[in-house]
């Protein structure tokens, strides 16, 4: 299991939280997604034999947000 | 036909635009809804024999936004 915290720009409201949680949560191997709207952080716990951090970044960017950085937890 | 422009607080993104346009647009008698996200304005053209401005205000507030004022056009 792996865990990443991504800094994401552009999430402004609960609709954005839902869009990110739903899209990342739908990826195979993702166990948990938590969005900290106030601080623009997305924490993801996932099975890194099934998903990559690039998959996660792509899912977030496909929703229209910018991933600024990522950090292993 | 009547037209109102409402000042609405809390709309921050395209998801919010969609939420307001969809909820107001679903009211009977509403012909057109346009949201100006940048300025926090919602313009509604409607048949005032079928809908009231209070119906419109309620639809917007049910989506979680605050209607600050309204103005006949």
Backbone of each chain as nested JSON, in Angstrom:
{
  "chains": [
    {"id": "A", "residues": [
      {"number": 1, "name": "UNK", "atoms": {"N": [0.856, -1.209, 0.0], "CA": [0.0, 0.0, 0.0], "C": [0.881, 1.244, 0.0]}},
      {"number": 2, "name": "UNK", "atoms": {"N": [0.456, 2.231, -0.746], "CA": [1.186, 3.491, -0.822], "C": [0.244, 4.634, -0.441]}},
      {"number": 3, "name": "UNK", "atoms": {"N": [0.836, 5.736, -0.077], "CA": [0.049, 6.913, 0.262], "C": [0.745, 8.152, -0.276]}},
      {"number": 4, "name": "UNK", "atoms": {"N": [-0.012, 8.992, -0.937], "CA": [0.529, 10.23, -1.484], "C": [-0.355, 11.387, -1.046]}},
      {"number": 5, "name": "UNK", "atoms": {"N": [0.27, 12.519, -0.824], "CA": [-0.478, 13.764, -0.655], "C": [-0.087, 14.689, -1.796]}},
      {"number": 6, "name": "UNK", "atoms": {"N": [-1.106, 15.125, -2.54], "CA": [-0.873, 15.991, -3.694], "C": [-1.373, 17.395, -3.386]}},
      {"number": 7, "name": "UNK", "atoms": {"N": [-0.612, 18.376, -3.817], "CA": [-1.073, 19.767, -3.766], "C": [-1.812, 20.046, -5.061]}},
      {"number": 8, "name": "UNK", "atoms": {"N": [-3.057, 20.499, -4.936], "CA": [-3.911, 20.663, -6.112], "C": [-4.484, 22.08, -6.126]}},
      {"number": 9, "name": "UNK", "atoms": {"N": [-4.35, 22.727, -7.262], "CA": [-4.87, 24.094, -7.412], "C": [-6.214, 24.068, -8.137]}},
      {"number": 10, "name": "UNK", "atoms": {"N": [-7.155, 24.85, -7.645], "CA": [-8.394, 25.067, -8.39], "C": [-9.641, 24.496, -7.753]}},
      {"number": 11, "name": "UNK", "atoms": {"N": [-9.473, 23.736, -6.663], "CA": [-10.661, 23.193, -5.994], "C": [-11.233, 24.3, -5.11]}},
      {"number": 12, "name": "UNK", "atoms": {"N": [-12.526, 24.621, -5.344], "CA": [-13.094, 25.783, -4.656], "C": [-14.316, 25.471, -3.802]}},
      {"number": 13, "name": "UNK", "atoms": {"N": [-14.934, 24.329, -4.01], "CA": [-16.202, 24.099, -3.314], "C": [-16.448, 22.606, -3.155]}},
      {"number": 14, "name": "UNK", "atoms": {"N": [-17.548, 22.283, -2.51], "CA": [-17.857, 20.874, -2.257], "C": [-18.105, 20.087, -3.543]}},
      {"number": 15, "name": "UNK", "atoms": {"N": [-18.562, 20.78, -4.596], "CA": [-18.698, 20.086, -5.877], "C": [-17.328, 19.618, -6.359]}},
      {"number": 16, "name": "UNK", "atoms": {"N": [-16.321, 20.456, -6.159], "CA": [-14.961, 20.098, -6.585], "C": [-14.446, 18.924, -5.759]}},
      {"number": 17, "name": "UNK", "atoms": {"N": [-14.71, 18.962, -4.467], "CA": [-14.313, 17.844, -3.605], "C": [-14.92, 16.548, -4.13]}},
      {"number": 18, "name": "UNK", "atoms": {"N": [-16.218, 16.587, -4.438], "CA": [-16.89, 15.384, -4.937], "C": [-16.304, 14.924, -6.259]}},
      {"number": 19, "name": "UNK", "atoms": {"N": [-15.995, 15.879, -7.148], "CA": [-15.451, 15.51, -8.462], "C": [-14.113, 14.799, -8.307]}},
      {"number": 20, "name": "UNK", "atoms": {"N": [-13.266, 15.314, -7.422], "CA": [-11.944, 14.697, -7.23], "C": [-12.087, 13.362, -6.509]}},
      {"number": 21, "name": "UNK", "atoms": {"N": [-12.88, 13.333, -5.462], "CA": [-13.012, 12.078, -4.716], "C": [-13.606, 10.98, -5.594]}},
      {"number": 22, "name": "UNK", "atoms": {"N": [-14.589, 11.338, -6.406], "CA": [-15.238, 10.332, -7.248], "C": [-14.299, 9.827, -8.339]}},
      {"number": 23, "name": "UNK", "atoms": {"N": [-13.594, 10.747, -8.988], "CA": [-12.749, 10.324, -10.114], "C": [-11.542, 9.537, -9.633]}},
      {"number": 24, "name": "UNK", "atoms": {"N": [-10.919, 9.987, -8.564], "CA": [-9.762, 9.237, -8.048], "C": [-10.233, 7.933, -7.424]}},
      {"number": 25, "name": "UNK", "atoms": {"N": [-11.355, 7.996, -6.706], "CA": [-11.875, 6.8, -6.05], "C": [-12.268, 5.694, -7.021]}},
      {"number": 26, "name": "UNK", "atoms": {"N": [-12.548, 6.088, -8.274], "CA": [-12.95, 5.094, -9.278], "C": [-11.762, 4.354, -9.882]}},
      {"number": 27, "name": "UNK", "atoms": {"N": [-10.555, 4.809, -9.603], "CA": [-9.373, 4.123, -10.139], "C": [-9.186, 2.778, -9.435]}},
      {"number": 28, "name": "UNK", "atoms": {"N": [-8.865, 1.76, -10.204], "CA": [-8.56, 0.465, -9.613], "C": [-7.376, 0.586, -8.665]}},
      {"number": 29, "name": "UNK", "atoms": {"N": [-7.5, 0.008, -7.486], "CA": [-6.402, 0.024, -6.534], "C": [-6.465, 1.149, -5.526]}},
      {"number": 30, "name": "UNK", "atoms": {"N": [-7.32, 2.135, -5.758], "CA": [-7.422, 3.24, -4.792], "C": [-8.321, 2.816, -3.635]}},
      {"number": 31, "name": "UNK", "atoms": {"N": [-7.786, 2.921, -2.436], "CA": [-8.504, 2.473, -1.239], "C": [-9.241, 3.621, -0.56]}},
      {"number": 32, "name": "UNK", "atoms": {"N": [-8.636, 4.812, -0.573], "CA": [-9.233, 5.928, 0.16], "C": [-8.738, 7.237, -0.445]}},
      {"number": 33, "name": "UNK", "atoms": {"N": [-9.635, 8.212, -0.539], "CA": [-9.287, 9.549, -1.017], "C": [-9.863, 10.553, -0.029]}},
      {"number": 34, "name": "UNK", "atoms": {"N": [-9.031, 11.467, 0.411], "CA": [-9.527, 12.541, 1.269], "C": [-9.055, 13.873, 0.715]}},
      {"number": 35, "name": "UNK", "atoms": {"N": [-9.999, 14.786, 0.551], "CA": [-9.678, 16.121, 0.059], "C": [-9.764, 17.104, 1.223]}},
      {"number": 36, "name": "UNK", "atoms": {"N": [-8.7, 17.872, 1.37], "CA": [-8.675, 18.992, 2.322], "C": [-8.836, 20.248, 1.477]}},
      {"number": 37, "name": "UNK", "atoms": {"N": [-10.101, 20.698, 1.403], "CA": [-10.431, 21.794, 0.49], "C": [-9.711, 23.086, 0.894]}},
      {"number": 38, "name": "UNK", "atoms": {"N": [-9.695, 23.34, 2.178], "CA": [-9.116, 24.604, 2.662], "C": [-7.649, 24.736, 2.281]}},
      {"number": 39, "name": "UNK", "atoms": {"N": [-6.937, 23.634, 2.36], "CA": [-5.499, 23.683, 2.097], "C": [-5.112, 23.176, 0.712]}},
      {"number": 40, "name": "UNK", "atoms": {"N": [-6.1, 22.778, -0.094], "CA": [-5.805, 22.316, -1.443], "C": [-4.988, 21.037, -1.482]}},
      {"number": 41, "name": "UNK", "atoms": {"N": [-5.265, 20.124, -0.564], "CA": [-4.523, 18.865, -0.487], "C": [-5.445, 17.689, -0.802]}},
      {"number": 42, "name": "UNK", "atoms": {"N": [-4.883, 16.707, -1.496], "CA": [-5.599, 15.456, -1.75], "C": [-4.727, 14.317, -1.257]}},
      {"number": 43, "name": "UNK", "atoms": {"N": [-5.215, 13.574, -0.291], "CA": [-4.474, 12.416, 0.2], "C": [-5.104, 11.146, -0.343]}},
      {"number": 44, "name": "UNK", "atoms": {"N": [-4.261, 10.286, -0.88], "CA": [-4.749, 9.052, -1.508], "C": [-3.98, 7.86, -0.963]}},
      {"number": 45, "name": "UNK", "atoms": {"N": [-4.695, 6.876, -0.496], "CA": [-4.111, 5.586, -0.12], "C": [-4.452, 4.603, -1.228]}},
      {"number": 46, "name": "UNK", "atoms": {"N": [-3.437, 3.912, -1.739], "CA": [-3.691, 3.045, -2.893], "C": [-2.699, 1.897, -2.926]}},
      {"number": 47, "name": "UNK", "atoms": {"N": [-3.097, 0.904, -3.673], "CA": [-2.261, -0.274, -3.901], "C": [-1.386, 0.034, -5.108]}},
      {"number": 48, "name": "UNK", "atoms": {"N": [-0.095, 0.213, -4.866], "CA": [0.774, 0.644, -5.965], "C": [1.157, -0.492, -6.906]}},
      {"number": 49, "name": "UNK", "atoms": {"N": [0.588, -1.675, -6.691], "CA": [0.706, -2.707, -7.732], "C": [-0.437, -2.582, -8.747]}},
      {"number": 50, "name": "UNK", "atoms": {"N": [-1.437, -1.745, -8.419], "CA": [-2.612, -1.61, -9.304], "C": [-2.765, -0.211, -9.894]}},
      {"number": 51, "name": "UNK", "atoms": {"N": [-2.238, 0.794, -9.222], "CA": [-2.362, 2.172, -9.713], "C": [-1.03, 2.878, -9.486]}},
      {"number": 52, "name": "UNK", "atoms": {"N": [-0.769, 3.867, -10.315], "CA": [0.437, 4.672, -10.146], "C": [0.033, 6.08, -9.727]}},
      {"number": 53, "name": "UNK", "atoms": {"N": [0.998, 6.815, -9.222], "CA": [0.7, 8.199, -8.872], "C": [0.368, 8.991, -10.134]}},
      {"number": 54, "name": "UNK", "atoms": {"N": [0.906, 8.573, -11.25], "CA": [0.552, 9.268, -12.497], "C": [-0.922, 9.063, -12.838]}},
      {"number": 55, "name": "UNK", "atoms": {"N": [-1.447, 7.865, -12.576], "CA": [-2.886, 7.633, -12.788], "C": [-3.709, 8.607, -11.944]}},
      {"number": 56, "name": "UNK", "atoms": {"N": [-3.269, 8.79, -10.716], "CA": [-3.989, 9.679, -9.789], "C": [-3.905, 11.122, -10.271]}},
      {"number": 57, "name": "UNK", "atoms": {"N": [-2.701, 11.529, -10.641], "CA": [-2.534, 12.898, -11.158], "C": [-3.421, 13.118, -12.388]}},
      {"number": 58, "name": "UNK", "atoms": {"N": [-3.433, 12.132, -13.293], "CA": [-4.236, 12.262, -14.516], "C": [-5.725, 12.386, -14.186]}},
      {"number": 59, "name": "UNK", "atoms": {"N": [-6.195, 11.605, -13.229], "CA": [-7.621, 11.657, -12.866], "C": [-7.983, 13.041, -12.338]}},
      {"number": 60, "name": "UNK", "atoms": {"N": [-7.108, 13.606, -11.537], "CA": [-7.377, 14.94, -10.972], "C": [-7.34, 15.993, -12.08]}},
      {"number": 61, "name": "UNK", "atoms": {"N": [-6.349, 15.884, -12.959], "CA": [-6.227, 16.891, -14.023], "C": [-7.364, 16.761, -15.036]}},
      {"number": 62, "name": "UNK", "atoms": {"N": [-7.843, 15.541, -15.248], "CA": [-8.992, 15.351, -16.153], "C": [-10.237, 16.073, -15.631]}},
      {"number": 63, "name": "UNK", "atoms": {"N": [-10.294, 16.314, -14.344], "CA": [-11.428, 17.056, -13.762], "C": [-11.222, 18.565, -13.845]}},
      {"number": 64, "name": "UNK", "atoms": {"N": [-10.086, 18.982, -14.362], "CA": [-9.882, 20.409, -14.585], "C": [-9.007, 21.103, -13.552]}},
      {"number": 65, "name": "UNK", "atoms": {"N": [-8.326, 20.327, -12.712], "CA": [-7.484, 20.918, -11.664], "C": [-6.012, 20.712, -11.995]}},
      {"number": 66, "name": "UNK", "atoms": {"N": [-5.185, 21.516, -11.356], "CA": [-3.753, 21.453, -11.608], "C": [-3.056, 20.814, -10.406]}},
      {"number": 67, "name": "UNK", "atoms": {"N": [-2.305, 19.771, -10.673], "CA": [-1.525, 19.142, -9.603], "C": [-0.17, 19.837, -9.545]}},
      {"number": 68, "name": "UNK", "atoms": {"N": [0.091, 20.476, -8.421], "CA": [1.308, 21.278, -8.282], "C": [2.482, 20.437, -7.817]}},
      {"number": 69, "name": "UNK", "atoms": {"N": [2.232, 19.508, -6.931], "CA": [3.32, 18.682, -6.407], "C": [2.725, 17.45, -5.741]}},
      {"number": 70, "name": "UNK", "atoms": {"N": [3.588, 16.496, -5.443], "CA": [3.157, 15.28, -4.758], "C": [4.205, 14.924, -3.722]}},
      {"number": 71, "name": "UNK", "atoms": {"N": [3.753, 14.25, -2.699], "CA": [4.667, 13.883, -1.62], "C": [4.288, 12.511, -1.086]}},
      {"number": 72, "name": "UNK", "atoms": {"N": [5.271, 11.602, -1.046], "CA": [5.045, 10.3, -0.408], "C": [4.75, 10.5, 1.067]}},
      {"number": 73, "name": "UNK", "atoms": {"N": [3.805, 9.696, 1.562], "CA": [3.522, 9.748, 3.005], "C": [4.128, 8.533, 3.677]}}
    ]},
    {"id": "B", "residues": [
      {"number": 1, "name": "UNK", "atoms": {"N": [-43.972, 37.74, -19.819], "CA": [-42.617, 37.271, -19.489], "C": [-41.949, 38.278, -18.561]}},
      {"number": 2, "name": "UNK", "atoms": {"N": [-41.211, 37.752, -17.591], "CA": [-40.491, 38.603, -16.648], "C": [-39.01, 38.254, -16.695]}},
      {"number": 3, "name": "UNK", "atoms": {"N": [-38.204, 39.158, -16.214], "CA": [-36.768, 38.924, -16.163], "C": [-36.23, 39.516, -14.868]}},
      {"number": 4, "name": "UNK", "atoms": {"N": [-35.445, 38.73, -14.188], "CA": [-34.834, 39.179, -12.939], "C": [-33.338, 38.913, -12.996]}},
      {"number": 5, "name": "UNK", "atoms": {"N": [-32.578, 39.8, -12.393], "CA": [-31.167, 39.522, -12.145], "C": [-30.956, 39.483, -10.638]}},
      {"number": 6, "name": "UNK", "atoms": {"N": [-30.411, 38.353, -10.179], "CA": [-30.201, 38.16, -8.743], "C": [-28.704, 38.204, -8.448]}},
      {"number": 7, "name": "UNK", "atoms": {"N": [-28.359, 38.839, -7.347], "CA": [-26.986, 38.783, -6.831], "C": [-26.887, 37.579, -5.916]}},
      {"number": 8, "name": "UNK", "atoms": {"N": [-25.932, 36.699, -6.205], "CA": [-25.839, 35.439, -5.484], "C": [-24.422, 35.267, -4.953]}},
      {"number": 9, "name": "UNK", "atoms": {"N": [-24.335, 34.955, -3.681], "CA": [-23.029, 34.748, -3.043], "C": [-22.72, 33.257, -2.937]}},
      {"number": 10, "name": "UNK", "atoms": {"N": [-21.487, 32.875, -3.258], "CA": [-21.035, 31.513, -2.981], "C": [-20.769, 30.666, -4.212]}},
      {"number": 11, "name": "UNK", "atoms": {"N": [-21.088, 31.19, -5.395], "CA": [-20.811, 30.414, -6.606], "C": [-19.333, 30.613, -6.954]}},
      {"number": 12, "name": "UNK", "atoms": {"N": [-18.597, 29.497, -7.031], "CA": [-17.139, 29.625, -7.184], "C": [-16.588, 28.955, -8.434]}},
      {"number": 13, "name": "UNK", "atoms": {"N": [-17.346, 28.094, -9.063], "CA": [-16.754, 27.313, -10.163], "C": [-17.842, 26.855, -11.127]}},
      {"number": 14, "name": "UNK", "atoms": {"N": [-17.412, 26.184, -12.18], "CA": [-18.363, 25.731, -13.198], "C": [-19.36, 24.711, -12.654]}},
      {"number": 15, "name": "UNK", "atoms": {"N": [-18.954, 23.955, -11.629], "CA": [-19.93, 23.053, -11.003], "C": [-21.08, 23.847, -10.395]}},
      {"number": 16, "name": "UNK", "atoms": {"N": [-20.732, 24.986, -9.79], "CA": [-21.76, 25.831, -9.169], "C": [-22.677, 26.418, -10.239]}},
      {"number": 17, "name": "UNK", "atoms": {"N": [-22.075, 26.859, -11.329], "CA": [-22.867, 27.372, -12.453], "C": [-23.874, 26.314, -12.901]}},
      {"number": 18, "name": "UNK", "atoms": {"N": [-23.389, 25.086, -13.07], "CA": [-24.276, 24.013, -13.514], "C": [-25.374, 23.736, -12.499]}},
      {"number": 19, "name": "UNK", "atoms": {"N": [-25.026, 23.765, -11.214], "CA": [-26.021, 23.476, -10.177], "C": [-27.14, 24.518, -10.202]}},
      {"number": 20, "name": "UNK", "atoms": {"N": [-26.764, 25.779, -10.338], "CA": [-27.766, 26.841, -10.358], "C": [-28.582, 26.788, -11.647]}},
      {"number": 21, "name": "UNK", "atoms": {"N": [-27.896, 26.654, -12.774], "CA": [-28.624, 26.634, -14.047], "C": [-29.589, 25.458, -14.111]}},
      {"number": 22, "name": "UNK", "atoms": {"N": [-29.152, 24.305, -13.611], "CA": [-30.002, 23.121, -13.683], "C": [-31.203, 23.244, -12.753]}},
      {"number": 23, "name": "UNK", "atoms": {"N": [-30.973, 23.716, -11.532], "CA": [-32.076, 23.765, -10.566], "C": [-33.086, 24.847, -10.937]}},
      {"number": 24, "name": "UNK", "atoms": {"N": [-32.602, 26.008, -11.337], "CA": [-33.542, 27.067, -11.73], "C": [-34.213, 26.693, -13.053]}},
      {"number": 25, "name": "UNK", "atoms": {"N": [-33.433, 26.127, -13.964], "CA": [-33.978, 25.756, -15.27], "C": [-35.061, 24.697, -15.187]}},
      {"number": 26, "name": "UNK", "atoms": {"N": [-35.056, 23.919, -14.112], "CA": [-36.052, 22.86, -13.954], "C": [-37.394, 23.391, -13.453]}},
      {"number": 27, "name": "UNK", "atoms": {"N": [-37.426, 24.648, -13.015], "CA": [-38.701, 25.221, -12.539], "C": [-39.656, 25.426, -13.711]}},
      {"number": 28, "name": "UNK", "atoms": {"N": [-40.916, 25.092, -13.512], "CA": [-41.91, 25.354, -14.542], "C": [-41.991, 26.841, -14.833]}},
      {"number": 29, "name": "UNK", "atoms": {"N": [-42.006, 27.211, -16.095], "CA": [-42.132, 28.605, -16.469], "C": [-40.812, 29.313, -16.711]}},
      {"number": 30, "name": "UNK", "atoms": {"N": [-39.715, 28.695, -16.325], "CA": [-38.416, 29.337, -16.564], "C": [-37.979, 29.065, -17.998]}},
      {"number": 31, "name": "UNK", "atoms": {"N": [-37.689, 30.155, -18.705], "CA": [-37.334, 30.056, -20.125], "C": [-35.83, 30.019, -20.331]}},
      {"number": 32, "name": "UNK", "atoms": {"N": [-35.113, 30.773, -19.511], "CA": [-33.67, 30.878, -19.729], "C": [-32.999, 31.275, -18.417]}},
      {"number": 33, "name": "UNK", "atoms": {"N": [-31.836, 30.693, -18.17], "CA": [-31.031, 31.041, -16.987], "C": [-29.614, 31.267, -17.46]}},
      {"number": 34, "name": "UNK", "atoms": {"N": [-29.044, 32.384, -17.07], "CA": [-27.634, 32.636, -17.366], "C": [-26.919, 33.05, -16.097]}},
      {"number": 35, "name": "UNK", "atoms": {"N": [-25.811, 32.37, -15.831], "CA": [-25.007, 32.702, -14.651], "C": [-23.743, 33.421, -15.101]}},
      {"number": 36, "name": "UNK", "atoms": {"N": [-23.503, 34.557, -14.475], "CA": [-22.255, 35.303, -14.651], "C": [-21.428, 35.025, -13.397]}},
      {"number": 37, "name": "UNK", "atoms": {"N": [-20.553, 34.031, -13.535], "CA": [-19.805, 33.543, -12.369], "C": [-18.907, 34.634, -11.798]}},
      {"number": 38, "name": "UNK", "atoms": {"N": [-18.235, 35.345, -12.675], "CA": [-17.254, 36.332, -12.231], "C": [-17.91, 37.41, -11.361]}},
      {"number": 39, "name": "UNK", "atoms": {"N": [-19.114, 37.802, -11.736], "CA": [-19.784, 38.882, -11.018], "C": [-20.861, 38.403, -10.043]}},
      {"number": 40, "name": "UNK", "atoms": {"N": [-21.048, 37.08, -9.944], "CA": [-22.026, 36.554, -9.0], "C": [-23.457, 36.932, -9.344]}},
      {"number": 41, "name": "UNK", "atoms": {"N": [-23.773, 36.961, -10.623], "CA": [-25.122, 37.343, -11.068], "C": [-25.816, 36.16, -11.73]}},
      {"number": 42, "name": "UNK", "atoms": {"N": [-27.113, 36.063, -11.485], "CA": [-27.936, 35.059, -12.164], "C": [-29.086, 35.802, -12.831]}},
      {"number": 43, "name": "UNK", "atoms": {"N": [-29.161, 35.704, -14.141], "CA": [-30.273, 36.319, -14.866], "C": [-31.244, 35.238, -15.294]}},
      {"number": 44, "name": "UNK", "atoms": {"N": [-32.519, 35.482, -15.014], "CA": [-33.551, 34.488, -15.301], "C": [-34.682, 35.149, -16.078]}},
      {"number": 45, "name": "UNK", "atoms": {"N": [-35.037, 34.565, -17.195], "CA": [-36.229, 34.954, -17.949], "C": [-37.297, 33.897, -17.672]}},
      {"number": 46, "name": "UNK", "atoms": {"N": [-38.476, 34.349, -17.276], "CA": [-39.491, 33.376, -16.886], "C": [-40.89, 33.93, -17.109]}},
      {"number": 47, "name": "UNK", "atoms": {"N": [-41.818, 33.011, -17.146], "CA": [-43.24, 33.337, -17.287], "C": [-43.792, 33.53, -15.875]}},
      {"number": 48, "name": "UNK", "atoms": {"N": [-44.099, 34.77, -15.535], "CA": [-44.488, 35.038, -14.149], "C": [-45.929, 34.641, -13.845]}},
      {"number": 49, "name": "UNK", "atoms": {"N": [-46.595, 34.011, -14.818], "CA": [-47.867, 33.362, -14.48], "C": [-47.627, 31.928, -13.996]}},
      {"number": 50, "name": "UNK", "atoms": {"N": [-46.374, 31.431, -14.174], "CA": [-46.072, 30.036, -13.802], "C": [-45.046, 29.92, -12.676]}},
      {"number": 51, "name": "UNK", "atoms": {"N": [-44.205, 30.912, -12.517], "CA": [-43.174, 30.873, -11.47], "C": [-43.075, 32.251, -10.842]}},
      {"number": 52, "name": "UNK", "atoms": {"N": [-42.664, 32.279, -9.593], "CA": [-42.447, 33.559, -8.9], "C": [-40.948, 33.73, -8.657]}},
      {"number": 53, "name": "UNK", "atoms": {"N": [-40.576, 34.961, -8.373], "CA": [-39.168, 35.188, -8.054], "C": [-38.808, 34.459, -6.766]}},
      {"number": 54, "name": "UNK", "atoms": {"N": [-39.783, 34.249, -5.899], "CA": [-39.486, 33.478, -4.68], "C": [-39.148, 32.029, -5.017]}},
      {"number": 55, "name": "UNK", "atoms": {"N": [-39.824, 31.455, -6.016], "CA": [-39.471, 30.09, -6.456], "C": [-38.015, 30.044, -6.911]}},
      {"number": 56, "name": "UNK", "atoms": {"N": [-37.621, 31.069, -7.646], "CA": [-36.253, 31.119, -8.174], "C": [-35.252, 31.27, -7.029]}},
      {"number": 57, "name": "UNK", "atoms": {"N": [-35.555, 32.179, -6.124], "CA": [-34.67, 32.362, -4.958], "C": [-34.546, 31.056, -4.169]}},
      {"number": 58, "name": "UNK", "atoms": {"N": [-35.665, 30.371, -3.973], "CA": [-35.637, 29.121, -3.199], "C": [-34.788, 28.065, -3.905]}},
      {"number": 59, "name": "UNK", "atoms": {"N": [-34.9, 27.978, -5.226], "CA": [-34.12, 26.976, -5.971], "C": [-32.624, 27.241, -5.814]}},
      {"number": 60, "name": "UNK", "atoms": {"N": [-32.249, 28.5, -5.861], "CA": [-30.824, 28.85, -5.724], "C": [-30.35, 28.556, -4.302]}},
      {"number": 61, "name": "UNK", "atoms": {"N": [-31.172, 28.917, -3.33], "CA": [-30.756, 28.712, -1.937], "C": [-30.736, 27.223, -1.575]}},
      {"number": 62, "name": "UNK", "atoms": {"N": [-31.617, 26.452, -2.192], "CA": [-31.599, 24.998, -1.96], "C": [-30.283, 24.381, -2.433]}},
      {"number": 63, "name": "UNK", "atoms": {"N": [-29.602, 25.017, -3.361], "CA": [-28.301, 24.522, -3.83], "C": [-27.155, 24.986, -2.93]}},
      {"number": 64, "name": "UNK", "atoms": {"N": [-27.478, 25.778, -1.912], "CA": [-26.453, 26.155, -0.937], "C": [-25.888, 27.555, -1.115]}},
      {"number": 65, "name": "UNK", "atoms": {"N": [-26.528, 28.375, -1.94], "CA": [-26.029, 29.732, -2.178], "C": [-26.945, 30.746, -1.514]}},
      {"number": 66, "name": "UNK", "atoms": {"N": [-26.407, 31.926, -1.343], "CA": [-27.165, 32.989, -0.681], "C": [-27.577, 34.032, -1.714]}},
      {"number": 67, "name": "UNK", "atoms": {"N": [-28.866, 34.298, -1.793], "CA": [-29.357, 35.349, -2.685], "C": [-29.341, 36.664, -1.918]}},
      {"number": 68, "name": "UNK", "atoms": {"N": [-28.527, 37.589, -2.394], "CA": [-28.327, 38.854, -1.683], "C": [-29.37, 39.894, -2.079]}},
      {"number": 69, "name": "UNK", "atoms": {"N": [-29.729, 39.915, -3.336], "CA": [-30.696, 40.905, -3.803], "C": [-31.236, 40.474, -5.151]}},
      {"number": 70, "name": "UNK", "atoms": {"N": [-32.291, 41.122, -5.578], "CA": [-32.889, 40.837, -6.884], "C": [-33.269, 42.16, -7.53]}},
      {"number": 71, "name": "UNK", "atoms": {"N": [-33.287, 42.144, -8.835], "CA": [-33.601, 43.374, -9.559], "C": [-34.399, 43.028, -10.811]}},
      {"number": 72, "name": "UNK", "atoms": {"N": [-35.547, 43.67, -10.965], "CA": [-36.319, 43.514, -12.214], "C": [-35.509, 44.049, -13.381]}},
      {"number": 73, "name": "UNK", "atoms": {"N": [-35.614, 43.326, -14.488], "CA": [-34.932, 43.823, -15.696], "C": [-35.958, 44.409, -16.648]}}
    ]}
  ]
}
